């Protein structure tokens, strides 16, 4: 089973909580359009634990099963 983490950059507040909580280092912070946001740079490593979804206070992250 594979998973696809998706970040809604419009909702992302750049708090880095997802970066800190992810056990497999899926996310990194990047500047996009003058705003620092979380980017799933290692999406293929996602194990579907939903830790990032649970910690995101902005509801900016979803993890889809693919």
Gaussian input, Z-matrix of N, CA and C with variables (Angstrom, degrees):
# hf/3-21g

backbone

0 1
 N
 C     1     B1
 C     2     B2     1     A1
 N     3     B3     2     A2     1     D1
 C     4     B4     3     A3     2     D2
 C     5     B5     4     A4     3     D3
 N     6     B6     5     A5     4     D4
 C     7     B7     6     A6     5     D5
 C     8     B8     7     A7     6     D6
 N     9     B9     8     A8     7     D7
 C    10    B10     9     A9     8     D8
 C    11    B11    10    A10     9     D9
 N    12    B12    11    A11    10    D10
 C    13    B13    12    A12    11    D11
 C    14    B14    13    A13    12    D12
 N    15    B15    14    A14    13    D13
 C    16    B16    15    A15    14    D14
 C    17    B17    16    A16    15    D15
 N    18    B18    17    A17    16    D16
 C    19    B19    18    A18    17    D17
 C    20    B20    19    A19    18    D18
 N    21    B21    20    A20    19    D19
 C    22    B22    21    A21    20    D20
 C    23    B23    22    A22    21    D21
 N    24    B24    23    A23    22    D22
 C    25    B25    24    A24    23    D23
 C    26    B26    25    A25    24    D24
 N    27    B27    26    A26    25    D25
 C    28    B28    27    A27    26    D26
 C    29    B29    28    A28    27    D27
 N    30    B30    29    A29    28    D28
 C    31    B31    30    A30    29    D29
 C    32    B32    31    A31    30    D30
 N    33    B33    32    A32    31    D31
 C    34    B34    33    A33    32    D32
 C    35    B35    34    A34    33    D33
 N    36    B36    35    A35    34    D34
 C    37    B37    36    A36    35    D35
 C    38    B38    37    A37    36    D36
 N    39    B39    38    A38    37    D37
 C    40    B40    39    A39    38    D38
 C    41    B41    40    A40    39    D39
 N    42    B42    41    A41    40    D40
 C    43    B43    42    A42    41    D41
 C    44    B44    43    A43    42    D42
 N    45    B45    44    A44    43    D43
 C    46    B46    45    A45    44    D44
 C    47    B47    46    A46    45    D45
 N    48    B48    47    A47    46    D46
 C    49    B49    48    A48    47    D47
 C    50    B50    49    A49    48    D48
 N    51    B51    50    A50    49    D49
 C    52    B52    51    A51    50    D50
 C    53    B53    52    A52    51    D51
 N    54    B54    53    A53    52    D52
 C    55    B55    54    A54    53    D53
 C    56    B56    55    A55    54    D54
 N    57    B57    56    A56    55    D55
 C    58    B58    57    A57    56    D56
 C    59    B59    58    A58    57    D57
 N    60    B60    59    A59    58    D58
 C    61    B61    60    A60    59    D59
 C    62    B62    61    A61    60    D60
 N    63    B63    62    A62    61    D61
 C    64    B64    63    A63    62    D62
 C    65    B65    64    A64    63    D63
 N    66    B66    65    A65    64    D64
 C    67    B67    66    A66    65    D65
 C    68    B68    67    A67    66    D66
 N    69    B69    68    A68    67    D67
 C    70    B70    69    A69    68    D68
 C    71    B71    70    A70    69    D69
 N    72    B72    71    A71    70    D70
 C    73    B73    72    A72    71    D71
 C    74    B74    73    A73    72    D72
 N    75    B75    74    A74    73    D73
 C    76    B76    75    A75    74    D74
 C    77    B77    76    A76    75    D75
 N    78    B78    77    A77    76    D76
 C    79    B79    78    A78    77    D77
 C    80    B80    79    A79    78    D78
 N    81    B81    80    A80    79    D79
 C    82    B82    81    A81    80    D80
 C    83    B83    82    A82    81    D81
 N    84    B84    83    A83    82    D82
 C    85    B85    84    A84    83    D83
 C    86    B86    85    A85    84    D84
 N    87    B87    86    A86    85    D85
 C    88    B88    87    A87    86    D86
 C    89    B89    88    A88    87    D87
 N    90    B90    89    A89    88    D88
 C    91    B91    90    A90    89    D89
 C    92    B92    91    A91    90    D90
 N    93    B93    92    A92    91    D91
 C    94    B94    93    A93    92    D92
 C    95    B95    94    A94    93    D93
 N    96    B96    95    A95    94    D94
 C    97    B97    96    A96    95    D95
 C    98    B98    97    A97    96    D96
 N    99    B99    98    A98    97    D97
 C   100   B100    99    A99    98    D98
 C   101   B101   100   A100    99    D99
 N   102   B102   101   A101   100   D100
 C   103   B103   102   A102   101   D101
 C   104   B104   103   A103   102   D102
 N   105   B105   104   A104   103   D103
 C   106   B106   105   A105   104   D104
 C   107   B107   106   A106   105   D105
 N   108   B108   107   A107   106   D106
 C   109   B109   108   A108   107   D107
 C   110   B110   109   A109   108   D108
 N   111   B111   110   A110   109   D109
 C   112   B112   111   A111   110   D110
 C   113   B113   112   A112   111   D111
 N   114   B114   113   A113   112   D112
 C   115   B115   114   A114   113   D113
 C   116   B116   115   A115   114   D114
 N   117   B117   116   A116   115   D115
 C   118   B118   117   A117   116   D116
 C   119   B119   118   A118   117   D117
 N   120   B120   119   A119   118   D118
 C   121   B121   120   A120   119   D119
 C   122   B122   121   A121   120   D120
 N   123   B123   122   A122   121   D121
 C   124   B124   123   A123   122   D122
 C   125   B125   124   A124   123   D123
 N   126   B126   125   A125   124   D124
 C   127   B127   126   A126   125   D125
 C   128   B128   127   A127   126   D126
 N   129   B129   128   A128   127   D127
 C   130   B130   129   A129   128   D128
 C   131   B131   130   A130   129   D129
 N   132   B132   131   A131   130   D130
 C   133   B133   132   A132   131   D131
 C   134   B134   133   A133   132   D132
 N   135   B135   134   A134   133   D133
 C   136   B136   135   A135   134   D134
 C   137   B137   136   A136   135   D135
 N   138   B138   137   A137   136   D136
 C   139   B139   138   A138   137   D137
 C   140   B140   139   A139   138   D138
 N   141   B141   140   A140   139   D139
 C   142   B142   141   A141   140   D140
 C   143   B143   142   A142   141   D141
 N   144   B144   143   A143   142   D142
 C   145   B145   144   A144   143   D143
 C   146   B146   145   A145   144   D144
 N   147   B147   146   A146   145   D145
 C   148   B148   147   A147   146   D146
 C   149   B149   148   A148   147   D147
 N   150   B150   149   A149   148   D148
 C   151   B151   150   A150   149   D149
 C   152   B152   151   A151   150   D150
 N   153   B153   152   A152   151   D151
 C   154   B154   153   A153   152   D152
 C   155   B155   154   A154   153   D153
 N   156   B156   155   A155   154   D154
 C   157   B157   156   A156   155   D155
 C   158   B158   157   A157   156   D156
 N   159   B159   158   A158   157   D157
 C   160   B160   159   A159   158   D158
 C   161   B161   160   A160   159   D159
 N   162   B162   161   A161   160   D160
 C   163   B163   162   A162   161   D161
 C   164   B164   163   A163   162   D162
 N   165   B165   164   A164   163   D163
 C   166   B166   165   A165   164   D164
 C   167   B167   166   A166   165   D165
 N   168   B168   167   A167   166   D166
 C   169   B169   168   A168   167   D167
 C   170   B170   169   A169   168   D168
 N   171   B171   170   A170   169   D169
 C   172   B172   171   A171   170   D170
 C   173   B173   172   A172   171   D171
 N   174   B174   173   A173   172   D172
 C   175   B175   174   A174   173   D173
 C   176   B176   175   A175   174   D174
 N   177   B177   176   A176   175   D175
 C   178   B178   177   A177   176   D176
 C   179   B179   178   A178   177   D177
 N   180   B180   179   A179   178   D178
 C   181   B181   180   A180   179   D179
 C   182   B182   181   A181   180   D180
 N   183   B183   182   A182   181   D181
 C   184   B184   183   A183   182   D182
 C   185   B185   184   A184   183   D183
 N   186   B186   185   A185   184   D184
 C   187   B187   186   A186   185   D185
 C   188   B188   187   A187   186   D186
 N   189   B189   188   A188   187   D187
 C   190   B190   189   A189   188   D188
 C   191   B191   190   A190   189   D189
 N   192   B192   191   A191   190   D190
 C   193   B193   192   A192   191   D191
 C   194   B194   193   A193   192   D192
 N   195   B195   194   A194   193   D193
 C   196   B196   195   A195   194   D194
 C   197   B197   196   A196   195   D195

   B1=1.4386
   B2=1.5291
   B3=1.3247
   B4=1.4659
   B5=1.5295
   B6=1.3133
   B7=1.4562
   B8=1.5246
   B9=1.3295
   B10=1.4565
   B11=1.5317
   B12=1.3449
   B13=1.4592
   B14=1.5256
   B15=1.3396
   B16=1.4599
   B17=1.5215
   B18=1.3378
   B19=1.4590
   B20=1.5304
   B21=1.3287
   B22=1.4575
   B23=1.5272
   B24=1.3222
   B25=1.4629
   B26=1.5223
   B27=1.3104
   B28=1.4539
   B29=1.5174
   B30=1.3298
   B31=1.4631
   B32=1.5243
   B33=1.3241
   B34=1.4667
   B35=1.5225
   B36=1.3426
   B37=1.4657
   B38=1.5231
   B39=1.3269
   B40=1.4611
   B41=1.5158
   B42=1.3185
   B43=1.4683
   B44=1.5272
   B45=1.3108
   B46=1.4687
   B47=1.5203
   B48=1.3335
   B49=1.4651
   B50=1.5240
   B51=1.3296
   B52=1.4688
   B53=1.5268
   B54=1.3148
   B55=1.4646
   B56=1.5238
   B57=1.3301
   B58=1.4670
   B59=1.5248
   B60=1.3370
   B61=1.4611
   B62=1.5338
   B63=1.3110
   B64=1.4668
   B65=1.5309
   B66=1.3375
   B67=1.4748
   B68=1.5301
   B69=1.3292
   B70=1.4648
   B71=1.5300
   B72=1.3321
   B73=1.4775
   B74=1.5287
   B75=1.3249
   B76=1.4658
   B77=1.5266
   B78=1.3361
   B79=1.4630
   B80=1.5223
   B81=1.3310
   B82=1.4634
   B83=1.5250
   B84=1.3011
   B85=1.4596
   B86=1.5221
   B87=1.3336
   B88=1.4607
   B89=1.5184
   B90=1.3254
   B91=1.4545
   B92=1.5215
   B93=1.3320
   B94=1.4615
   B95=1.5149
   B96=1.3024
   B97=1.4657
   B98=1.5279
   B99=1.3288
   B100=1.4558
   B101=1.5175
   B102=1.3378
   B103=1.4591
   B104=1.5224
   B105=1.3238
   B106=1.4559
   B107=1.5198
   B108=1.3248
   B109=1.4618
   B110=1.5230
   B111=1.3124
   B112=1.4551
   B113=1.5272
   B114=1.3239
   B115=1.4669
   B116=1.5311
   B117=1.3305
   B118=1.4631
   B119=1.5347
   B120=1.3283
   B121=1.4681
   B122=1.5300
   B123=1.3204
   B124=1.4620
   B125=1.5308
   B126=1.3181
   B127=1.4647
   B128=1.5243
   B129=1.3100
   B130=1.4651
   B131=1.5295
   B132=1.3336
   B133=1.4611
   B134=1.5314
   B135=1.3250
   B136=1.4613
   B137=1.5258
   B138=1.3437
   B139=1.4604
   B140=1.5342
   B141=1.3352
   B142=1.4563
   B143=1.5081
   B144=1.3169
   B145=1.4697
   B146=1.5319
   B147=1.3370
   B148=1.4659
   B149=1.5267
   B150=1.3188
   B151=1.4718
   B152=1.5208
   B153=1.3058
   B154=1.4649
   B155=1.5222
   B156=1.3309
   B157=1.4590
   B158=1.5263
   B159=1.3240
   B160=1.4587
   B161=1.5218
   B162=1.3216
   B163=1.4642
   B164=1.5289
   B165=1.3138
   B166=1.4671
   B167=1.5284
   B168=1.3200
   B169=1.4670
   B170=1.5274
   B171=1.3133
   B172=1.4781
   B173=1.5290
   B174=1.3248
   B175=1.4743
   B176=1.5187
   B177=1.3220
   B178=1.4646
   B179=1.5310
   B180=1.3278
   B181=1.4644
   B182=1.5208
   B183=1.3271
   B184=1.4552
   B185=1.5242
   B186=1.3052
   B187=1.4600
   B188=1.5159
   B189=1.3182
   B190=1.4634
   B191=1.5145
   B192=1.3108
   B193=1.4607
   B194=1.5201
   B195=1.3393
   B196=1.4681
   B197=1.5158
   A1=108.80
   A2=115.65
   A3=120.64
   A4=109.36
   A5=114.60
   A6=120.76
   A7=110.25
   A8=115.07
   A9=121.20
   A10=109.56
   A11=117.51
   A12=119.86
   A13=110.21
   A14=116.38
   A15=122.14
   A16=108.94
   A17=116.17
   A18=121.37
   A19=108.81
   A20=115.84
   A21=121.56
   A22=106.19
   A23=116.13
   A24=120.78
   A25=112.30
   A26=117.88
   A27=121.20
   A28=112.73
   A29=116.53
   A30=121.78
   A31=113.15
   A32=117.58
   A33=122.34
   A34=110.81
   A35=115.99
   A36=122.29
   A37=112.32
   A38=117.14
   A39=120.61
   A40=114.13
   A41=117.44
   A42=121.20
   A43=113.69
   A44=117.97
   A45=124.96
   A46=114.82
   A47=118.16
   A48=120.32
   A49=111.37
   A50=117.30
   A51=120.31
   A52=110.93
   A53=116.28
   A54=121.07
   A55=109.37
   A56=115.56
   A57=121.11
   A58=113.10
   A59=117.61
   A60=121.00
   A61=113.70
   A62=118.67
   A63=121.21
   A64=111.38
   A65=116.63
   A66=119.23
   A67=114.45
   A68=117.60
   A69=120.22
   A70=112.82
   A71=117.11
   A72=123.19
   A73=114.03
   A74=115.86
   A75=120.89
   A76=111.34
   A77=117.20
   A78=121.36
   A79=114.22
   A80=113.91
   A81=120.94
   A82=107.11
   A83=115.54
   A84=120.56
   A85=108.74
   A86=115.38
   A87=121.61
   A88=108.94
   A89=115.42
   A90=120.27
   A91=109.10
   A92=115.25
   A93=121.11
   A94=108.26
   A95=116.20
   A96=121.71
   A97=112.18
   A98=116.40
   A99=121.24
   A100=115.02
   A101=117.51
   A102=122.35
   A103=108.69
   A104=116.94
   A105=120.65
   A106=108.64
   A107=115.66
   A108=121.84
   A109=110.64
   A110=115.01
   A111=121.67
   A112=109.29
   A113=115.34
   A114=120.99
   A115=108.25
   A116=117.85
   A117=120.36
   A118=110.93
   A119=115.99
   A120=121.51
   A121=112.89
   A122=116.75
   A123=121.06
   A124=109.39
   A125=116.52
   A126=121.88
   A127=112.59
   A128=116.92
   A129=120.34
   A130=112.44
   A131=117.26
   A132=121.88
   A133=112.40
   A134=117.72
   A135=122.16
   A136=111.13
   A137=116.02
   A138=121.52
   A139=112.02
   A140=116.73
   A141=120.80
   A142=114.91
   A143=118.37
   A144=121.36
   A145=112.78
   A146=117.16
   A147=123.75
   A148=114.77
   A149=118.40
   A150=120.72
   A151=110.93
   A152=116.28
   A153=121.11
   A154=111.24
   A155=116.16
   A156=121.38
   A157=109.69
   A158=116.79
   A159=122.31
   A160=112.71
   A161=117.46
   A162=120.80
   A163=112.90
   A164=118.02
   A165=121.45
   A166=110.99
   A167=115.93
   A168=121.32
   A169=112.49
   A170=117.18
   A171=121.46
   A172=112.27
   A173=117.87
   A174=122.37
   A175=111.08
   A176=115.70
   A177=121.36
   A178=112.80
   A179=117.47
   A180=119.86
   A181=110.87
   A182=114.38
   A183=121.20
   A184=107.26
   A185=116.21
   A186=121.73
   A187=106.99
   A188=114.62
   A189=121.03
   A190=110.47
   A191=115.87
   A192=120.90
   A193=107.42
   A194=116.23
   A195=119.50
   A196=110.71
   D1=139.19
   D2=-179.11
   D3=-122.11
   D4=156.85
   D5=-177.14
   D6=-130.58
   D7=151.29
   D8=179.55
   D9=-127.37
   D10=103.28
   D11=177.04
   D12=-78.06
   D13=133.58
   D14=-178.21
   D15=-126.43
   D16=131.75
   D17=177.85
   D18=-111.20
   D19=126.76
   D20=173.25
   D21=-82.80
   D22=101.11
   D23=-174.34
   D24=-63.38
   D25=-24.15
   D26=176.93
   D27=-69.40
   D28=-29.96
   D29=178.90
   D30=-91.08
   D31=-26.59
   D32=-174.74
   D33=-60.56
   D34=127.13
   D35=-179.78
   D36=-94.49
   D37=-3.01
   D38=178.32
   D39=72.87
   D40=28.89
   D41=-175.85
   D42=-76.81
   D43=-17.54
   D44=179.40
   D45=72.05
   D46=8.00
   D47=179.86
   D48=-60.86
   D49=-39.56
   D50=-179.86
   D51=-65.42
   D52=-36.58
   D53=177.89
   D54=-61.98
   D55=-44.27
   D56=-177.12
   D57=-69.75
   D58=-35.65
   D59=-172.76
   D60=-88.86
   D61=-22.22
   D62=-175.54
   D63=-66.31
   D64=121.36
   D65=-178.03
   D66=-75.14
   D67=-12.49
   D68=-177.32
   D69=-122.01
   D70=17.60
   D71=173.75
   D72=54.84
   D73=50.00
   D74=178.48
   D75=-72.17
   D76=-37.26
   D77=-169.71
   D78=-103.18
   D79=152.73
   D80=167.21
   D81=-145.10
   D82=154.75
   D83=-179.72
   D84=-87.47
   D85=135.07
   D86=178.78
   D87=-139.07
   D88=153.39
   D89=175.60
   D90=-89.13
   D91=126.40
   D92=178.21
   D93=-137.53
   D94=125.14
   D95=178.85
   D96=53.57
   D97=40.42
   D98=177.12
   D99=77.36
   D100=11.51
   D101=-177.61
   D102=-132.15
   D103=139.00
   D104=176.40
   D105=-87.36
   D106=123.16
   D107=-177.03
   D108=-134.80
   D109=161.78
   D110=175.88
   D111=-80.97
   D112=137.37
   D113=179.67
   D114=-129.84
   D115=127.79
   D116=178.03
   D117=-77.64
   D118=82.52
   D119=-175.37
   D120=-76.51
   D121=-20.66
   D122=178.60
   D123=-122.36
   D124=49.53
   D125=-174.93
   D126=-56.34
   D127=-32.73
   D128=-178.33
   D129=-66.37
   D130=-15.60
   D131=179.18
   D132=-86.40
   D133=-10.38
   D134=-175.54
   D135=-57.50
   D136=131.69
   D137=-179.73
   D138=-104.96
   D139=3.54
   D140=176.12
   D141=72.07
   D142=27.71
   D143=-177.58
   D144=-76.64
   D145=-16.74
   D146=179.33
   D147=66.44
   D148=13.08
   D149=176.98
   D150=-58.95
   D151=-39.73
   D152=-179.42
   D153=-66.11
   D154=-40.28
   D155=179.57
   D156=-63.71
   D157=-44.01
   D158=-177.86
   D159=-66.11
   D160=-35.44
   D161=-175.72
   D162=-85.80
   D163=-15.81
   D164=-176.48
   D165=-78.40
   D166=108.25
   D167=-178.76
   D168=-73.43
   D169=-16.20
   D170=-178.73
   D171=-93.79
   D172=-1.26
   D173=-175.22
   D174=53.26
   D175=42.19
   D176=-176.37
   D177=-94.12
   D178=-7.82
   D179=-175.74
   D180=-118.40
   D181=135.84
   D182=170.65
   D183=-128.40
   D184=150.55
   D185=175.59
   D186=-121.98
   D187=115.09
   D188=-178.29
   D189=-99.64
   D190=139.82
   D191=174.40
   D192=-83.34
   D193=128.94
   D194=-179.47
   D195=-120.86

